[in-house]
Amino acid sequence: MNRLHELHERGGQSPWLDNLKRGYITGGELQRWVDRGIRGITSNPSIFQKAIAGGVDYHAQFLSLLKDGASIEDSYWQLVTKDISDALSIMRPVFDASDGLDGFVSIEVDPSLARDTAGTVNAAHRFHTTIDQPNLYVKIPATAEGVPAIRQMITEGRSINVTLIFSLDRYLEVIDAYLDGLEAYRGDLSAVSSVASFFVSRVDTEVDRRLEVIGSPAALAARGTAAVAQAQVAYGLFTDRFSGPRWDRLRARGARTQRPLWASTSTKNPAFPDTLYVDTLIGPDTVNTMPEATLDAFDDHGTVARTVDADLDGARAALARLHELGVDLDDVSRVLEEEGVAAFVKSFDEVLTTLGDSADDLRAR
C-alpha cells in the first residue's frame, strides 16, 4: 500500500488530482493515477487554459466544431465537456465502489458569472443537464452572490463543489447554504453531495507578504502559520456544524456531510516543506486536491497521521497572534477572493483568445 492509499485508508482523507487534460485521458495517465490512489479530479479555467494551449490534443475536435459552425466560446465548452465526460467514465468505478463518496469530477461555471447569482444558477443547470452523471460536481465560487446559487442548487438536489473559500465567516455561510438546501429538498438526500474548497496556500502568500511589510521579528517569525491554522479552525467548525439536532434530522434522511476540501496545496514558498499543506491537514471526512508534483512528494515522503484537529487551540491562538500583529484577515480574504475570480476570468479570456488564433490558423491551412 502506497502513501496515497494509506492516506485514505488510515487518514480518512481522499486524495484528488488537481489537473485534467486530454492527453491524460487518451494516454492512460489518468487511469494510472486512479490505480495509485487518486479518488477524484478537480479542474478550473486555468487548468483548461494550460491544457488547450499546450498542444495539439484538441485540434481534431476543434476543427470539426468549426466546420459545423460552432462559435469559439461554444467550442471551448464542448472541448471541456468532452474531457469532463471522459474523466467521469474513468472515475465512475471509484464512485460506485465508495457508495458515492468519491469518484467525482468537477467543472467550473463561467468565472465571469462570479457576481451573478441567476447566471450562475442557469450555468449550473446547463452542466447538470448536458453532463447527466451522478459523479459530476459543478463548481460555484463562494462569493456573496455565489452563496444563494449554492443554496438553490442543493435545494434542487444537485451536487456542488463550492470553490474559492478564503475566510471562516464565508465558510459558515456556505455550510448554512448547504444545510438550508438539504432541508428544502424533498428527494433522496443520499444522492446529494458537496465539498467546500478552501484555497490554502494563497492565504500564506498574502499574509506573509503583509507580515514582511510589518517587518518586526515577531511578524517575520509568524510567516507560514496563517493558512494551516485557518484550515484547522475551519475543520473545527465543520465538526461542530455537522453534529447536533439539526444535522441529526438531516442525517436520518440520508444526508451526507459537506466535506472540507483543501485546494491550492502546493507550496508557493520554496522555504516551506513541499508537503506542508498535506501533512498538517489530514483527518476524517476531508479531501485534499493536489497537483502531480505534490502528490508525488507526499507519496514519496509524506506523513500519514491525524493532524487537522490535533491542536485546535493552537490554531486559534495562531490566528489571534496574526490579529495582534496587525494582519486584517477579513481584508486578506477579500483581496484573495477578488484575485481568485480575476485570475480565472483572465484564464478564460486567454483560452478563448488562443482558440480564436487557432481557428484562424486552421482556416488558413
NULUMKE-139989 format. One record per atom (N, C-alpha, C): residue in one letter; y, x, z. Coordinates in pm, whole numbers, plus 50000, padded with zeros to 5 digits. Example, Ala and Ser with C-alpha at 12.3 -4.5 7.8 and 13.67 -1.06 7.14 Angstrom:
<sites>
A494315131950780/A495505123050780/A496705132050780/S497755128550708/S498945136750714/S500035129050787/
</sites>
This chain:
<sites>
M498805008550000/M500005000050000/M501255008950000/N502135007149899/N503365014949898/N504405008649990/R505565015150001/R506575010350095/R507174996950053/L507244994249924/L507794981349881/L506874969949922/H505574971749906/H504634961749955/H504694960750107/E504814972250172/E504874972550318/E506144965650369/L507244967250295/L508504960850333/L508314945850346/H507554940150254/H507304925750259/H506244922150362/E505134929450362/E504024925850449/E504354928050596/R504974939450629/R505264942550769/R506694939350808/G507614941050713/G509024939250747/G509544925150730/G508784916750658/G509234903050637/G510344901650536/Q510644912550464/Q511734912550367/Q511174913350225/S511794905850135/S511364905849995/S512244915249914/P511664925849856/P512434934549769/P512554928549628/W513774927549579/W514034922549445/W514674933449362/L514574932049232/L515174941349137/L516524936149091/D517554944349108/D518904940449068/D519214946048929/N518454941148833/N518684945348694/N517784937148604/L518224935048482/L517394928248382/L517914931948244/K517014936348159/K517354939048019/K516114936947935/R516354934347809/R515254930147720/R514184940847707/G514584953547704/G513604964147693/G512624964347809/Y513084960247928/Y512184959448043/Y511124948648023/I511514938047954/I510584926847931/I509594930547822/T510114935147708/T509244937847594/T508414950447611/G508914959947691/G508204972647708/G507254973047827/G507194962147903/G506274961548016/G506814967248146/E508054972348145/E508614978248266/E508784967948377/L509184955948341/L509374945648444/L508054942348512/Q506974941148436/Q505674938448497/Q505244950048586/R505584962248547/R505234973648632/R505984973248764/W507234968548762/W507974966948887/W507324956248974/V506884945548912/V506194935048988/V504934940749053/D504204948648978/D502994954749033/D503314964049150/R504484970249146/R504894979149256/R505364971549379/G505634958549363/G506014950749481/G507284942649469/I507944943049353/I509154935149334/I508804920249334/R509614912249403/R509294898149422/R510384888749368/G511364894049297/G512414885849238/G513364894549158/I514244888149082/I515184895248995/I516564888849007/T517584897249017/T518954892249009/T519644898248887/S520554890648831/S521364895248718/S522784890548740/N523694896348665/N525094892048669/N525754896348538/P526994892248514/P527644895748387/P527724910848362/S527914918748468/S527984933248450/S526654938948403/I525554933748458/I524234938348418/I523974935148272/F524314922948229/F524074919348089/F525014926547995/Q526234929448042/Q527154936947957/Q526564950647924/K526014957448025/K525414970548003/K524164969547915/A523364959047938/A522134957647862/A522404955047714/I523314945847686/I523564941947548/I524314952847472/A525214959847543/A525984970447476/A525194983347463/G524054984347532/G523374997147543/G522325000047438/G522084991447342/G521044994347244/G520904983547140/V519764984047069/V519544975146956/V518574963846989/D518164962647115/D517134952947151/D517534938547118/Y518814935947112/Y519294922247092/Y519704919246948/H519674929346861/H520254927746728/H519534917246644/A518214916846649/A517484907446563/A517814893046599/Q517784889946727/Q518104876246768/Q519574873146739/F520434882846765/F521864880546743/F522134877846596/L521524885546508/L521724883446365/L521234869546324/S520104865446376/S519594852146346/S520564841246393/L521134843146511/L522094833446563/L523334832746476/L523804844446430/L524984844646343/L524704837346212/K523514839446157/K523154832746031/K523114817646049/D522764813346171/D522724798846200/D524084793146235/G525104801846236/G526464797046260/G526884796646405/A526144802946494/A526504802746636/A527764810946659/S528584806546752/S529764814146790/S529354826446871/I530294835446893/I529994847346972/I529604843547114/E530344834647175/E530044830947315/E528724823447324/D528494814147233/D527204807247233/D526044816947211/S526284826647125/S525244836647101/S524934844447229/Y525994848147301/Y525784855347428/Y524884847447521/W525194834847540/W524404826847634/W522974825047586/Q522784824347456/Q521404823147407/Q520624836147423/L521294847547406/L520654860347433/L520234861347580/V521164857547667/V520894858247811/V519794848347850/T519874836347795/T518884826147829/T517474830547790/K517344837347677/K516014842147639/K515494852347740/D516344861847779/D515914871747878/D515504865048009/I516314855648053/I516024848748179/I514714841048167/S514524833948058/S513314826048039/S512064834848036/D512164846047965/D511004855047960/D510724861248096/A511774864648168/A511584870248303/A510994859848398/L511404847448383/L510844836748466/L509334835548447/S508894837148323/S507444836448297/S506714847948365/I507304859848362/I506674871348426/I506624869548577/M507684863548634/M507754861948779/M507034849448830/R506614840748740/R506024828048784/R504784829948873/P503884839548844/P502744841448934/P503154844849078/V504254852349094/V504754855449228/V505254842749295/F505954834449220/F506454821749271/F505304812849318/D504284811749235/D503144803149269/D502374808649389/A502124821749390/A501344827649499/A502074827249632/S503404827049629/S504194826849753/S504594812649793/D504034802649724/D504384788649752/D505894786249738/G506464792549635/G507874790049605/G508854797949688/L508374807749765/L509314815749845/L510014826149759/D509254833049674/D509794843549589/D509464840649443/G509674850649358/G509424848849215/G510614843249140/F511794843549201/F512994837749138/F513684847849046/V514344842348945/V515214850048856/V516564843148856/S517634850748871/S518974845048886/S519814846848760/I520544836548725/I521524836948617/I522844831948672/E523934838548637/E525234835248694/E526054826848597/V526774817048653/V527674808948571/V528804817748519/D529464813048415/D530614819948358/D531574824048470/P531844836948489/P532684841248602/P534114836048596/S534574831848479/S535924826348470/S536034812848539/L534894807048580/L534884794148649/L534934795548800/A535144807648851/A535054810048995/A536034801749075/R537134797649015/R538144789249085/R538124774849034/D537054770948969/D536964757648906/D535694750748955/T535844741749051/T534674735149110/T533924726849007/A534644718148936/A533994709248840/A533354717148726/G534044727448679/G533494735548572/G532224742848615/T532214747448739/T531024754148792/T529854744548800/V530094732548850/V529024722448859/V528464719448721/N529344717648623/N528884714548486/N528074726148429/A528514738548452/A527784750048401/A526414751148468/A526364748848598/A525084749348669/A524134738548618/H524674726748591/H523854716048532/H523234720448400/R524044726948317/R523544731148186/R522414741148199/F522554750548291/F521484760348311/F520204753848360/H520344745048457/H519154738748513/H518484729448411/T519274724248317/T518704715648212/T518084724048101/T518804734548059/T518334742947949/T517134751447989/I517184756648110/I516094765248161/I515404757448272/D514574748348237/D513984739048334/D512734745248396/Q512954755148485/Q511854761848552/Q512094761748703/P511064759848783/P511274758648928/P511694771448995/N511464783048928/N511834795748989/N513144801348936/L514004792448883/L515344796348840/L516334794848954/Y517104805148979/Y518284804349065/Y519534804948977/V520414795248991/V521744796148930/V522684802149034/K523404812448994/K524294819249087/K525684812949081/I526174809249199/I527524803649214/I528274812249314/P529484816849280/P530224825449374/P530734817549494/A530774824349608/A531194818049734/A532704818449750/T533424814649644/T534864812849656/T535134799449725/A536384797149763/A536724784349824/A536374772849731/E536554775049600/E536224764549503/E534734763949473/G534034774949498/G532604775049473/G531794767849579/V532284767749703/V531524761649812/V531234746849787/P532224738649743/P531884724649713/P530874723249599/A530914732449503/A529944732049393/A528544735149446/I528454744349539/I527164747549601/I526624735249672/R527474728749751/R527054716749823/R526574705949726/Q527294704049615/Q526934693849518/Q525584696749455/M525344709349419/M524074712649354/M522894711249449/I523064714949574/I521984713149671/I521754698149695/T522824690349697/T522694675749711/T521844669949600/E521884676149482/E521084671549369/E519694677849364/G519374686149465/G518054692249469/G517904704349380/R519014711249348/R518984723049262/R518944735749347/S518234745749302/S518134758449375/S519264767749333/I519914773849432/I521144781249408/I521114794749480/N521554805049410/N521834818049468/N523334818749488/V523764818449613/V525194819349644/V525584834149643/T526524837749559/T526844851849539/T528264855049585/L528564868049591/L529904873049626/L530374868249763/I529524869649865/I529934866950003/I530394879950065/F531594879750123/F532164891850183/F532614889850327/S532574877650379/S533064875350514/S532144866350593/L532184867550724/L531364859250811/L531834844750810/D533144842750805/D533664828950802/D533204821750676/R533254828450562/R532824822050439/R531304819750443/Y530584828950504/Y529144827150517/Y528814814450595/L529564811750701/L529324799450777/L529604787150691/E530614787650607/E530894776650515/E529734774650418/V529164785750371/V528034784950278/V526824778650346/I526534782750468/I525414776750541/I525624761850558/D526834757850598/D527114743550617/D526984735950486/A527424741950376/A527284735250246/A525814733050213/Y524984742850244/Y523544741650220/Y522944730650307/L523264730750435/L522714720750526/L523214706750490/D524504705650456/D525054692650413/D524314687450290/G524084696550194/G523404692550073/G521974688150099/L521274695250184/L519904691350218/L519864677650284/E520814675250374/E520834662350443/E521104650950347/A521884653650242/A522224643150147/A521154640850041/Y520324650950019/Y519314649949913/Y518174640849958/R517784631549872/R516754621849908/R515374625749857/G515284636749785/G513994640649727/G513204649949817/D512304657349756/D511414666449827/D512164679249862/L512474681249989/L513254692750030/L512504705950012/S511194705550009/S510434717849992/S510624723849853/A511144715949760/A511374720849623/A512774726649606/V513584726549712/V514954731649706/V514994745249775/S515584754949709/S515624768449764/S517014774449745/S517354783949833/S518644790649820/S518614803949893/V519424813249843/V519704825749914/V521224827149922/A521684834250024/A523114836650043/A523344851750034/S524034856049930/S524094870249894/S525354877049947/F525164885850045/F526214894650094/F526274907150007/F527474910649962/F527664923149888/F528024933949990/V527054942250020/V527124950650140/V527974963150119/S527594971950027/S528234985050019/S529714984249988/R530104973849917/R531514972649881/R532394971150005/V531824965350111/V532594963950236/V532924977750291/D531944986750295/D532235000350343/D533235007350253/T533125005450122/T534045012150031/T535495008550062/E535764995550082/E537134991050109/E537564994450251/V536704992150349/V537064995050488/V537285010050506/D536405018150450/D536555032650467/D537835037750401/R538215031750289/R539495035550227/R540645033050324/R540595021750394/R541665018450489/R541605027550612/L540415030850657/L540275039950770/L540825053750737/E540635058250615/E541165071250574/E542685071050568/V543275059750532/V544735058450535/V545235059150679/I544535052550772/I544905053250913/I544825067650962/G543715074250930/G543625088750944/G543375094451082/S543335086451186/S543085091651320/S541635096051334/P541345104851429/P539945108851450/P539025097051474/A539495087251552/A538665075451579/A538405067551452/A539445066451367/A539285058951241/A538315066151149/L538455079051137/L537565086551048/L536125086151099/A535955085851230/A534615085151287/A533955071651264/A534765061351235/A534235047751216/A533825044951072/R534025054650983/R533635052550844/R532125050150833/G531765041150743/G530355038450720/G529705029250821/T530515022450902/T529955013651006/T530174998850978/A531104995550890/A531514981550874/A530454972950807/A529924977750696/A529054969350613/A527774965550685/V527114975350745/V525854972550815/V526124963450935/A527184966351010/A527494958051127/A527744943551086/Q528524941450979/Q528814927750937/Q527544920650892/A526704927550817/A525454921350771/A524544918050889/Q524494926750987/Q523654924151103/Q524174912151183/V525494911351198/V526064899651265/V525784886951185/A525844888151052/A525534876550967/A524094871950990/Y523184881351008/Y521794877551036/Y521704870051169/G522504874051266/G522554866451390/G523024852251370/L524034850451284/L524504836951252/L523394829051181/F522674835651092/F521564829251022/F520524823851120/T520114831951215/T519094827451309/T519624816351399/D520914816851432/D521504806151515/D521564792951439/R522034793351316/R522254781051241/R520954774751192/F519944783051169/F518674777551125/F517714776251243/S518264770051346/S517504766351465/S518244754751531/G517594748151624/G518224737051693/G517944723651627/P518474712751685/P518134699151642/P518444696151496/R519614700751446/R519964697651308/R518944703751212/W518624716451233/W517664722951146/W516274717351167/D515924714051287/D514584708551314/D514344695751236/R515384687451225/R515234674951149/R514994677951000/L515714687750947/L515544691450807/L514194698250783/R513814706750874/R512534713550859/R511384703550862/A511524693150942/A510484682750947/A510334675650814/R511404675950732/R511364670050598/R510914680250493/G510584692250534/G510094702450441/G511104712550397/A512304712650457/A513364721650412/A513014736250435/R513534744650347/R513384759150357/R514704765150406/T514604776150480/T515824783050521/T516514788850398/Q517814790550410/Q518594797550308/Q518624812350349/R517764820350288/R517614834150333/R518854842650301/P519254851250394/P520274861050361/P519734870950258/L520534874050158/L520174883750056/L521194895050061/W520714907150081/W521604918750082/W521714924149940/A522914923349884/A523184928049748/A524124940049755/S524304946749642/S525144958749636/S524684968649744/T523384971949740/T522804980249846/T522524994649802/S523044998549688/S523045012849655/S524245019049726/T524085031149777/T525185037449848/T526195043049748/K527455040049771/K528515044749682/K529075058249728/N528925061249857/N529415073849912/N528245083749919/P528305094849845/P527175104349845/P526905110649980/A527835109250075/A527615114650209/A526665105950290/F526435093650245/F525555084450318/F524125085950268/P523135083150354/P521745083150308/P521545072950196/D520685076150100/D520535067449984/D519775054650016/T519185053650134/T518515041150175/T519235034550292/L520495038150314/L521255032950428/L521235017950437/Y521495011150322/Y521634996550324/Y520314989250306/V519224996850316/V517884990750321/V517294992850460/D517245005250503/D516625008550631/D517225000750748/T518524998050742/T519234992050856/T519254976750854/L518704970650747/L518854956050731/L517514949250706/I516464954350768/I515114948750749/I514814938750859/G514324927150818/G513934916950914/G513354904850846/P512744895950922/P512084884250863/P513074875150791/D512574868850685/D513334858750612/D514584864550547/T514474876750496/T515594882950425/T515124887950289/V516104890450202/V515874896050069/V516804908050054/N516344918549989/N517224929649952/N517034932049803/T518094930049726/T518004932249581/T518634945849550/M517844954449487/M518214968449471/M518114972849327/P518994981949284/P518814988249152/P517634997849158/E517215002349043/E515995010349033/E516035022849120/A517175029949123/A517245042349199/A517055040049347/T517595029149399/T517445026049541/T516015021749572/L515415014049483/L514005010449501/L513125022849503/D513355031949411/D512575044249407/D512785052449535/A514045053149580/A514335060949701/A513635054849823/F513695041749836/F513055035549951/F511545037149944/D510995035449825/D509555036949810/D509125051249844/D509995060849821/D509675074849847/D509845078649994/H510965074350058/H511225079350193/H511925069250284/G511865056550247/G512425046350335/G511595044450461/T512185037450559/T511505034750686/T511365019850704/V510145015050718/V509885000850739/V509844998150889/A510874991550938/A510954987651079/A511944976251090/R511774967651186/R512704956551204/R513994961951265/T515034962151186/T516304968151227/T517474958451225/V517374947751149/V518544939351123/V519094932851249/D518234930351348/D518714924251472/D518334932651594/A518144945651572/A517754954351683/A518874956351784/D520134955451738/D521274957751828/D522464949451782/L522344936251800/L523434927451757/L524704929751839/D524544932751968/D525734935552049/D526454947951997/G525694958051956/G526304969951899/G527014967051769/A526434958151687/A527074954451560/A528384947051585/R528364937951681/R529604930751714/R530664940351768/A530234949951849/A531174959751903/A531764968351792/A530974971651691/A531474979551578/A532574972151503/L532384959151482/L533424951251415/L534674950251503/A534474948951633/A535624948451725/A536404961651722/R535694972851713/R536384985751706/R537234986951580/L536714981851471/L537484982251347/L538774974351361/H538694962851426/H539904954751450/H540894962551536/E540394969051641/E541264976851729/E541934988351655/L541244993751557/L541795004851479/L542805000251376/G542914987051356/G543904981751264/G543364977351129/V542054975951117/V541454971150992/V541374955950997/D542014949350902/D542014934750893/D540844930550805/L539734926650867/L538544923250789/L538724910650706/D539594901650750/D539884889850668/D540544893950537/D541464903450546/D542114908250424/D541144916350339/V540254923850402/V539234931150328/V538394921650244/S537954910650306/S537114901050233/S537884894450121/R539174891650142/R539994885650037/R540104894949917/V540394907549944/V540534917349836/V539214919049762/L538114920049836/L536814922049772/L536394910049688/E536694898149735/E536364886349656/E537144886249525/E538444889049534/E539274889349413/E538784900149317/E538454911949371/E537984922849286/E536614919649226/G535744913249306/G534414909849256/G534464900049140/V535284889649157/V535444879849049/V536044886548926/A537094894548948/A537764901148835/A536824910648761/A535964917648835/A535034927048771/A534034919648682/F533544908048728/F532594900448648/F533284894248526/V534524889748543/V535264884348429/V535484895348326/K535824907348373/K536044918648282/K534754921948205/S533624922048275/S532354924848208/S532024914148105/F532294901748141/F532024890648049/F532884892047923/D534174895147942/D535064896947827/D534624908847742/E534194919547808/E533774931447734/E532534928947650/V531574921447706/V530354919047629/V530654910047509/L531584900647524/L531954892447409/L532644900947302/T533474910447346/T534114919547250/T533064928047179/T532094933047256/T531024941047197/T530254933147093/L529934920647127/L529214912247033/L530054909146910/G531354907146932/G532234904646817/G532254916546722/D532334928646780/D532304940646696/D530954942146625/S529874938946697/S528544939746635/S528404929746522/A528984917946542/A528914907646437/A529614912646310/D530794918846327/D531504924146212/D530684934946142/D530024943346221/D529224954146163/D528014948646090/L527334938846151/L526154933046089/L526504925645960/R527644918745962/R528074911545841/R528414921445729/A529024932845768/A529384942745669/A528164948845602/R527074950145681/R525834955445626/R525184945745530/
</sites>
